[in-house]
Amino acid sequence: MPTQWTWEDGGILMAVYMTQQPGGADLSQILAAADGINHAIPTVEELSTSLTKLLQYGVITNRADCFAVKPRHRPSLENKLQSRGGLFSSSDKGLKWLKKADLSQVNEQTVKVSETQVTTAYETYVGGIRKPHRAKLSRKS
């Protein structure tokens, strides 16, 4: 039975893709991208469920709590991201990609994100935004 992909899965997929780095993206980077896409921070359950499905269906990798889209999926995700619609339609684009991709479950791995991990990642993300702002304010004084 095929998995039921959700809008949240699409958004988290695109957040992981947009934060792509050689070692993968950590949770704070994924939260930042998700906030930029949807103006919302994914919940612990949304992150755990979506990252688990994406991992089990071979779309992403997870190494040392850093997530990356597998290289074979990057070109088609880039095409989808660049298609009609702006940044705020990224979750829809990701969901459409997931529904059309010919994906099969390849493993039973799970991702369990804790409330503490999300809180710490959020504080890291917000702290990165505020530091440059504070430095600019102190220079004007």
PABAZA-15648 format. One record per residue: residue number from 1; residue in one letter; x, y, z of N, C-alpha, C, O in turn. Coordinates in steps of 0.1 Angstrom, whole numbers, plus 5000, padded with zeros to 4 digits. Layout:
N
> NUM / a / X / Y / Z / X / Y / Z / X / Y / Z / X / Y / Z .
...
! end
This chain:
141
> 1 / m / 5008 / 4988 / 5000 / 5000 / 5000 / 5000 / 5009 / 5012 / 5000 / 5018 / 5014 / 5009 .
> 2 / p / 5007 / 5022 / 4991 / 5015 / 5034 / 4990 / 5013 / 5043 / 5002 / 5002 / 5043 / 5008 .
> 3 / t / 5023 / 5050 / 5006 / 5021 / 5059 / 5017 / 5012 / 5071 / 5014 / 5011 / 5074 / 5002 .
> 4 / q / 5006 / 5076 / 5024 / 4998 / 5088 / 5022 / 5007 / 5100 / 5025 / 5010 / 5103 / 5037 .
> 5 / w / 5011 / 5107 / 5014 / 5019 / 5119 / 5016 / 5010 / 5131 / 5020 / 4999 / 5132 / 5015 .
> 6 / t / 5015 / 5140 / 5029 / 5008 / 5151 / 5033 / 5015 / 5164 / 5029 / 5026 / 5164 / 5025 .
> 7 / w / 5007 / 5175 / 5031 / 5013 / 5189 / 5028 / 5025 / 5191 / 5036 / 5035 / 5197 / 5032 .
> 8 / e / 5025 / 5187 / 5049 / 5036 / 5188 / 5058 / 5048 / 5181 / 5053 / 5060 / 5186 / 5054 .
> 9 / d / 5046 / 5169 / 5047 / 5057 / 5161 / 5042 / 5064 / 5169 / 5030 / 5076 / 5170 / 5029 .
> 10 / g / 5055 / 5175 / 5022 / 5060 / 5183 / 5011 / 5068 / 5195 / 5015 / 5079 / 5198 / 5010 .
> 11 / g / 5063 / 5202 / 5026 / 5070 / 5213 / 5031 / 5084 / 5210 / 5037 / 5094 / 5217 / 5035 .
> 12 / i / 5084 / 5199 / 5045 / 5096 / 5195 / 5051 / 5106 / 5190 / 5041 / 5118 / 5192 / 5042 .
> 13 / l / 5102 / 5183 / 5031 / 5110 / 5179 / 5020 / 5117 / 5191 / 5013 / 5129 / 5191 / 5011 .
> 14 / m / 5109 / 5201 / 5010 / 5115 / 5213 / 5004 / 5124 / 5221 / 5013 / 5134 / 5227 / 5008 .
> 15 / a / 5121 / 5221 / 5026 / 5130 / 5227 / 5036 / 5143 / 5220 / 5036 / 5153 / 5227 / 5036 .
> 16 / v / 5143 / 5207 / 5036 / 5156 / 5199 / 5036 / 5163 / 5203 / 5023 / 5175 / 5205 / 5023 .
> 17 / y / 5156 / 5202 / 5012 / 5162 / 5205 / 4999 / 5168 / 5219 / 4998 / 5180 / 5221 / 4994 .
> 18 / m / 5161 / 5229 / 5003 / 5166 / 5243 / 5002 / 5178 / 5246 / 5011 / 5185 / 5255 / 5009 .
> 19 / t / 5180 / 5238 / 5021 / 5191 / 5240 / 5031 / 5202 / 5230 / 5028 / 5211 / 5229 / 5036 .
> 20 / q / 5202 / 5224 / 5016 / 5212 / 5214 / 5012 / 5226 / 5220 / 5013 / 5229 / 5230 / 5008 .
> 21 / q / 5234 / 5212 / 5020 / 5248 / 5215 / 5022 / 5256 / 5202 / 5021 / 5249 / 5191 / 5022 .
> 22 / p / 5269 / 5202 / 5019 / 5276 / 5190 / 5017 / 5274 / 5180 / 5029 / 5272 / 5168 / 5026 .
> 23 / g / 5273 / 5184 / 5041 / 5271 / 5175 / 5052 / 5256 / 5173 / 5056 / 5253 / 5165 / 5065 .
> 24 / g / 5247 / 5180 / 5049 / 5233 / 5179 / 5052 / 5229 / 5191 / 5061 / 5238 / 5199 / 5065 .
> 25 / a / 5217 / 5192 / 5064 / 5211 / 5203 / 5071 / 5207 / 5198 / 5085 / 5202 / 5187 / 5087 .
> 26 / d / 5211 / 5206 / 5095 / 5206 / 5202 / 5109 / 5192 / 5207 / 5111 / 5186 / 5214 / 5103 .
> 27 / l / 5187 / 5204 / 5123 / 5173 / 5207 / 5126 / 5171 / 5223 / 5126 / 5160 / 5227 / 5122 .
> 28 / s / 5180 / 5230 / 5131 / 5178 / 5245 / 5131 / 5177 / 5251 / 5117 / 5169 / 5260 / 5115 .
> 29 / q / 5185 / 5245 / 5108 / 5184 / 5250 / 5094 / 5171 / 5246 / 5087 / 5165 / 5253 / 5079 .
> 30 / i / 5166 / 5234 / 5090 / 5153 / 5229 / 5085 / 5142 / 5238 / 5090 / 5133 / 5241 / 5083 .
> 31 / l / 5143 / 5241 / 5103 / 5132 / 5250 / 5109 / 5132 / 5263 / 5103 / 5122 / 5269 / 5100 .
> 32 / a / 5144 / 5269 / 5100 / 5145 / 5282 / 5094 / 5139 / 5282 / 5080 / 5131 / 5291 / 5077 .
> 33 / a / 5142 / 5271 / 5072 / 5137 / 5271 / 5059 / 5121 / 5268 / 5059 / 5114 / 5274 / 5051 .
> 34 / a / 5117 / 5260 / 5068 / 5102 / 5257 / 5069 / 5095 / 5270 / 5073 / 5084 / 5273 / 5068 .
> 35 / d / 5101 / 5278 / 5082 / 5095 / 5291 / 5086 / 5094 / 5300 / 5074 / 5085 / 5307 / 5073 .
> 36 / g / 5105 / 5300 / 5067 / 5105 / 5309 / 5055 / 5095 / 5305 / 5044 / 5089 / 5313 / 5038 .
> 37 / i / 5093 / 5292 / 5043 / 5083 / 5287 / 5033 / 5069 / 5289 / 5038 / 5060 / 5294 / 5030 .
> 38 / n / 5066 / 5286 / 5050 / 5052 / 5285 / 5055 / 5049 / 5295 / 5066 / 5037 / 5296 / 5071 .
> 39 / h / 5059 / 5303 / 5071 / 5057 / 5312 / 5082 / 5052 / 5304 / 5094 / 5043 / 5308 / 5101 .
> 40 / a / 5057 / 5292 / 5096 / 5053 / 5283 / 5107 / 5065 / 5274 / 5110 / 5072 / 5270 / 5101 .
> 41 / i / 5066 / 5270 / 5123 / 5076 / 5261 / 5127 / 5069 / 5247 / 5128 / 5059 / 5246 / 5135 .
> 42 / p / 5074 / 5237 / 5121 / 5068 / 5224 / 5122 / 5068 / 5219 / 5137 / 5077 / 5222 / 5145 .
> 43 / t / 5058 / 5211 / 5140 / 5057 / 5205 / 5153 / 5067 / 5193 / 5154 / 5072 / 5188 / 5144 .
> 44 / v / 5069 / 5188 / 5167 / 5077 / 5176 / 5169 / 5071 / 5165 / 5161 / 5079 / 5157 / 5155 .
> 45 / e / 5058 / 5163 / 5162 / 5052 / 5152 / 5155 / 5053 / 5153 / 5140 / 5056 / 5143 / 5133 .
> 46 / e / 5051 / 5165 / 5134 / 5053 / 5167 / 5120 / 5067 / 5164 / 5115 / 5069 / 5157 / 5105 .
> 47 / l / 5077 / 5169 / 5123 / 5091 / 5166 / 5119 / 5094 / 5151 / 5120 / 5099 / 5145 / 5111 .
> 48 / s / 5090 / 5145 / 5131 / 5093 / 5130 / 5133 / 5086 / 5122 / 5122 / 5092 / 5113 / 5116 .
> 49 / t / 5073 / 5125 / 5119 / 5066 / 5117 / 5109 / 5071 / 5119 / 5095 / 5074 / 5110 / 5088 .
> 50 / s / 5073 / 5132 / 5091 / 5077 / 5135 / 5078 / 5092 / 5130 / 5075 / 5094 / 5124 / 5065 .
> 51 / l / 5101 / 5133 / 5084 / 5115 / 5129 / 5082 / 5115 / 5113 / 5082 / 5123 / 5108 / 5074 .
> 52 / t / 5107 / 5107 / 5090 / 5107 / 5092 / 5090 / 5103 / 5087 / 5076 / 5109 / 5078 / 5070 .
> 53 / k / 5091 / 5092 / 5071 / 5086 / 5088 / 5058 / 5097 / 5091 / 5047 / 5099 / 5082 / 5038 .
> 54 / l / 5102 / 5103 / 5047 / 5112 / 5106 / 5037 / 5124 / 5097 / 5037 / 5130 / 5094 / 5027 .
> 55 / l / 5128 / 5094 / 5049 / 5140 / 5085 / 5051 / 5136 / 5070 / 5047 / 5144 / 5064 / 5039 .
> 56 / q / 5125 / 5066 / 5051 / 5121 / 5052 / 5047 / 5118 / 5050 / 5032 / 5120 / 5039 / 5027 .
> 57 / y / 5114 / 5061 / 5025 / 5112 / 5060 / 5011 / 5124 / 5064 / 5003 / 5123 / 5066 / 4991 .
> 58 / g / 5135 / 5065 / 5009 / 5148 / 5068 / 5002 / 5149 / 5081 / 4996 / 5157 / 5083 / 4986 .
> 59 / v / 5142 / 5091 / 5001 / 5143 / 5105 / 4995 / 5154 / 5112 / 5002 / 5161 / 5120 / 4995 .
> 60 / i / 5157 / 5110 / 5015 / 5167 / 5117 / 5022 / 5176 / 5107 / 5029 / 5173 / 5095 / 5030 .
> 61 / t / 5187 / 5113 / 5034 / 5196 / 5105 / 5042 / 5197 / 5112 / 5056 / 5193 / 5124 / 5057 .
> 62 / n / 5201 / 5105 / 5066 / 5203 / 5110 / 5080 / 5216 / 5106 / 5085 / 5218 / 5094 / 5088 .
> 63 / r / 5225 / 5115 / 5086 / 5238 / 5112 / 5092 / 5241 / 5122 / 5103 / 5242 / 5134 / 5100 .
> 64 / a / 5243 / 5117 / 5115 / 5247 / 5126 / 5126 / 5236 / 5137 / 5128 / 5240 / 5148 / 5130 .
> 65 / d / 5223 / 5133 / 5127 / 5213 / 5143 / 5128 / 5213 / 5155 / 5118 / 5208 / 5165 / 5121 .
> 66 / c / 5219 / 5152 / 5107 / 5219 / 5161 / 5095 / 5212 / 5154 / 5084 / 5215 / 5143 / 5081 .
> 67 / f / 5203 / 5161 / 5078 / 5195 / 5155 / 5067 / 5198 / 5161 / 5054 / 5201 / 5173 / 5053 .
> 68 / a / 5198 / 5152 / 5043 / 5201 / 5157 / 5030 / 5193 / 5149 / 5020 / 5190 / 5137 / 5022 .
> 69 / v / 5188 / 5156 / 5009 / 5181 / 5149 / 4998 / 5192 / 5141 / 4991 / 5203 / 5146 / 4988 .
> 70 / k / 5188 / 5129 / 4987 / 5197 / 5120 / 4980 / 5200 / 5127 / 4966 / 5191 / 5133 / 4960 .
> 71 / p / 5212 / 5126 / 4961 / 5216 / 5132 / 4949 / 5207 / 5129 / 4937 / 5205 / 5138 / 4929 .
> 72 / r / 5202 / 5117 / 4936 / 5194 / 5114 / 4924 / 5180 / 5121 / 4924 / 5174 / 5122 / 4913 .
> 73 / h / 5176 / 5127 / 4935 / 5163 / 5134 / 4935 / 5165 / 5149 / 4934 / 5155 / 5156 / 4931 .
> 74 / r / 5177 / 5154 / 4935 / 5179 / 5168 / 4935 / 5175 / 5175 / 4922 / 5169 / 5186 / 4922 .
> 75 / p / 5179 / 5170 / 4910 / 5175 / 5177 / 4898 / 5160 / 5178 / 4896 / 5155 / 5189 / 4892 .
> 76 / s / 5152 / 5168 / 4899 / 5138 / 5169 / 4897 / 5132 / 5178 / 4908 / 5122 / 5185 / 4905 .
> 77 / l / 5137 / 5179 / 4920 / 5132 / 5188 / 4930 / 5136 / 5202 / 4926 / 5128 / 5211 / 4929 .
> 78 / e / 5148 / 5204 / 4920 / 5151 / 5218 / 4916 / 5141 / 5222 / 4905 / 5137 / 5234 / 4905 .
> 79 / n / 5138 / 5213 / 4896 / 5128 / 5217 / 4885 / 5115 / 5220 / 4891 / 5109 / 5230 / 4887 .
> 80 / k / 5111 / 5213 / 4901 / 5098 / 5215 / 4908 / 5098 / 5228 / 4915 / 5089 / 5236 / 4915 .
> 81 / l / 5109 / 5231 / 4922 / 5110 / 5244 / 4930 / 5110 / 5256 / 4920 / 5104 / 5266 / 4924 .
> 82 / q / 5116 / 5254 / 4909 / 5117 / 5266 / 4899 / 5104 / 5267 / 4891 / 5103 / 5277 / 4883 .
> 83 / s / 5095 / 5258 / 4892 / 5082 / 5258 / 4884 / 5074 / 5270 / 4889 / 5077 / 5277 / 4899 .
> 84 / r / 5063 / 5272 / 4882 / 5053 / 5283 / 4886 / 5050 / 5284 / 4900 / 5049 / 5273 / 4907 .
> 85 / g / 5048 / 5295 / 4905 / 5045 / 5297 / 4919 / 5057 / 5302 / 4927 / 5068 / 5298 / 4923 .
> 86 / g / 5055 / 5309 / 4937 / 5066 / 5314 / 4945 / 5070 / 5305 / 4956 / 5066 / 5293 / 4957 .
> 87 / l / 5078 / 5311 / 4965 / 5083 / 5304 / 4977 / 5072 / 5298 / 4985 / 5073 / 5286 / 4990 .
> 88 / f / 5061 / 5305 / 4987 / 5051 / 5301 / 4996 / 5043 / 5289 / 4990 / 5035 / 5283 / 4997 .
> 89 / s / 5045 / 5285 / 4978 / 5039 / 5273 / 4972 / 5048 / 5261 / 4973 / 5045 / 5251 / 4967 .
> 90 / s / 5059 / 5262 / 4979 / 5069 / 5252 / 4980 / 5064 / 5239 / 4986 / 5067 / 5228 / 4982 .
> 91 / s / 5055 / 5240 / 4997 / 5049 / 5228 / 5003 / 5041 / 5221 / 4993 / 5041 / 5208 / 4992 .
> 92 / d / 5033 / 5228 / 4985 / 5024 / 5222 / 4975 / 5033 / 5216 / 4964 / 5030 / 5204 / 4960 .
> 93 / k / 5044 / 5222 / 4960 / 5053 / 5216 / 4950 / 5059 / 5204 / 4955 / 5060 / 5194 / 4948 .
> 94 / g / 5063 / 5204 / 4968 / 5069 / 5192 / 4974 / 5059 / 5180 / 4975 / 5063 / 5169 / 4972 .
> 95 / l / 5047 / 5183 / 4978 / 5036 / 5173 / 4979 / 5034 / 5167 / 4965 / 5032 / 5155 / 4964 .
> 96 / k / 5033 / 5176 / 4955 / 5030 / 5171 / 4942 / 5042 / 5162 / 4937 / 5039 / 5152 / 4931 .
> 97 / w / 5054 / 5166 / 4940 / 5066 / 5158 / 4937 / 5065 / 5144 / 4943 / 5067 / 5134 / 4937 .
> 98 / l / 5062 / 5144 / 4956 / 5061 / 5131 / 4963 / 5050 / 5122 / 4958 / 5052 / 5110 / 4956 .
> 99 / k / 5039 / 5128 / 4954 / 5028 / 5120 / 4949 / 5031 / 5114 / 4935 / 5026 / 5103 / 4932 .
> 100 / k / 5039 / 5121 / 4927 / 5042 / 5117 / 4914 / 5054 / 5108 / 4913 / 5056 / 5100 / 4904 .
> 101 / a / 5063 / 5109 / 4923 / 5076 / 5102 / 4923 / 5072 / 5087 / 4925 / 5063 / 5083 / 4932 .
> 102 / d / 5080 / 5079 / 4918 / 5078 / 5064 / 4919 / 5086 / 5059 / 4931 / 5097 / 5054 / 4929 .
> 103 / l / 5081 / 5061 / 4943 / 5089 / 5058 / 4955 / 5083 / 5045 / 4962 / 5071 / 5043 / 4963 .
> 104 / s / 5093 / 5037 / 4966 / 5089 / 5025 / 4974 / 5097 / 5025 / 4987 / 5108 / 5031 / 4988 .
> 105 / q / 5091 / 5019 / 4997 / 5097 / 5019 / 5010 / 5110 / 5010 / 5009 / 5109 / 4999 / 5004 .
> 106 / v / 5121 / 5015 / 5014 / 5134 / 5008 / 5012 / 5140 / 5004 / 5026 / 5150 / 4997 / 5026 .
> 107 / n / 5135 / 5009 / 5037 / 5140 / 5006 / 5050 / 5130 / 5009 / 5061 / 5119 / 5014 / 5058 .
> 108 / e / 5133 / 5005 / 5073 / 5124 / 5007 / 5084 / 5129 / 5017 / 5094 / 5125 / 5018 / 5105 .
> 109 / q / 5139 / 5025 / 5090 / 5145 / 5035 / 5099 / 5135 / 5045 / 5103 / 5125 / 5049 / 5096 .
> 110 / t / 5136 / 5050 / 5115 / 5127 / 5061 / 5120 / 5135 / 5073 / 5125 / 5147 / 5072 / 5128 .
> 111 / v / 5129 / 5084 / 5126 / 5134 / 5096 / 5131 / 5125 / 5100 / 5143 / 5113 / 5103 / 5140 .
> 112 / k / 5131 / 5101 / 5154 / 5123 / 5106 / 5166 / 5129 / 5119 / 5170 / 5140 / 5120 / 5176 .
> 113 / v / 5122 / 5129 / 5168 / 5126 / 5143 / 5172 / 5119 / 5146 / 5185 / 5107 / 5144 / 5186 .
> 114 / s / 5127 / 5151 / 5195 / 5121 / 5154 / 5208 / 5118 / 5169 / 5209 / 5122 / 5177 / 5201 .
> 115 / e / 5109 / 5172 / 5218 / 5106 / 5186 / 5221 / 5118 / 5194 / 5225 / 5120 / 5205 / 5220 .
> 116 / t / 5128 / 5188 / 5232 / 5140 / 5194 / 5236 / 5148 / 5198 / 5223 / 5154 / 5209 / 5222 .
> 117 / q / 5149 / 5188 / 5214 / 5157 / 5191 / 5201 / 5150 / 5202 / 5193 / 5158 / 5211 / 5188 .
> 118 / v / 5137 / 5202 / 5193 / 5131 / 5213 / 5185 / 5133 / 5226 / 5192 / 5135 / 5237 / 5185 .
> 119 / t / 5131 / 5227 / 5205 / 5133 / 5239 / 5213 / 5148 / 5244 / 5211 / 5150 / 5256 / 5208 .
> 120 / t / 5157 / 5236 / 5212 / 5171 / 5239 / 5210 / 5174 / 5244 / 5196 / 5181 / 5255 / 5194 .
> 121 / a / 5169 / 5237 / 5186 / 5170 / 5241 / 5172 / 5164 / 5255 / 5169 / 5169 / 5263 / 5162 .
> 122 / y / 5152 / 5257 / 5175 / 5145 / 5269 / 5173 / 5153 / 5281 / 5180 / 5154 / 5291 / 5173 .
> 123 / e / 5158 / 5279 / 5191 / 5166 / 5289 / 5198 / 5179 / 5292 / 5190 / 5183 / 5304 / 5189 .
> 124 / t / 5185 / 5282 / 5184 / 5197 / 5284 / 5175 / 5193 / 5292 / 5163 / 5200 / 5302 / 5159 .
> 125 / y / 5182 / 5289 / 5157 / 5177 / 5296 / 5145 / 5174 / 5310 / 5148 / 5178 / 5319 / 5141 .
> 126 / v / 5166 / 5313 / 5159 / 5162 / 5326 / 5163 / 5174 / 5334 / 5167 / 5176 / 5346 / 5164 .
> 127 / g / 5183 / 5328 / 5175 / 5195 / 5334 / 5179 / 5204 / 5339 / 5167 / 5210 / 5350 / 5168 .
> 128 / g / 5204 / 5332 / 5157 / 5212 / 5336 / 5145 / 5206 / 5348 / 5138 / 5213 / 5355 / 5132 .
> 129 / i / 5193 / 5349 / 5139 / 5186 / 5361 / 5133 / 5189 / 5373 / 5142 / 5192 / 5384 / 5136 .
> 130 / r / 5189 / 5372 / 5154 / 5189 / 5384 / 5163 / 5203 / 5389 / 5165 / 5205 / 5401 / 5167 .
> 131 / k / 5214 / 5381 / 5164 / 5227 / 5386 / 5167 / 5231 / 5397 / 5157 / 5236 / 5407 / 5162 .
> 132 / p / 5230 / 5395 / 5144 / 5234 / 5406 / 5135 / 5226 / 5419 / 5138 / 5231 / 5430 / 5136 .
> 133 / h / 5213 / 5418 / 5141 / 5205 / 5429 / 5144 / 5210 / 5437 / 5156 / 5211 / 5449 / 5156 .
> 134 / r / 5214 / 5430 / 5166 / 5219 / 5436 / 5178 / 5232 / 5443 / 5175 / 5234 / 5454 / 5180 .
> 135 / a / 5241 / 5437 / 5167 / 5253 / 5444 / 5164 / 5251 / 5457 / 5156 / 5258 / 5466 / 5159 .
> 136 / k / 5242 / 5457 / 5148 / 5238 / 5469 / 5140 / 5233 / 5480 / 5150 / 5237 / 5492 / 5148 .
> 137 / l / 5225 / 5476 / 5159 / 5219 / 5486 / 5169 / 5231 / 5492 / 5177 / 5231 / 5504 / 5180 .
> 138 / s / 5240 / 5483 / 5182 / 5250 / 5488 / 5191 / 5260 / 5498 / 5184 / 5266 / 5507 / 5190 .
> 139 / r / 5262 / 5496 / 5170 / 5270 / 5505 / 5163 / 5264 / 5519 / 5162 / 5271 / 5529 / 5161 .
> 140 / k / 5251 / 5520 / 5162 / 5244 / 5533 / 5160 / 5245 / 5541 / 5173 / 5242 / 5553 / 5173 .
> 141 / s / 5247 / 5534 / 5184 / 5247 / 5541 / 5197 / 5258 / 5551 / 5199 / 5260 / 5557 / 5209 .
! end
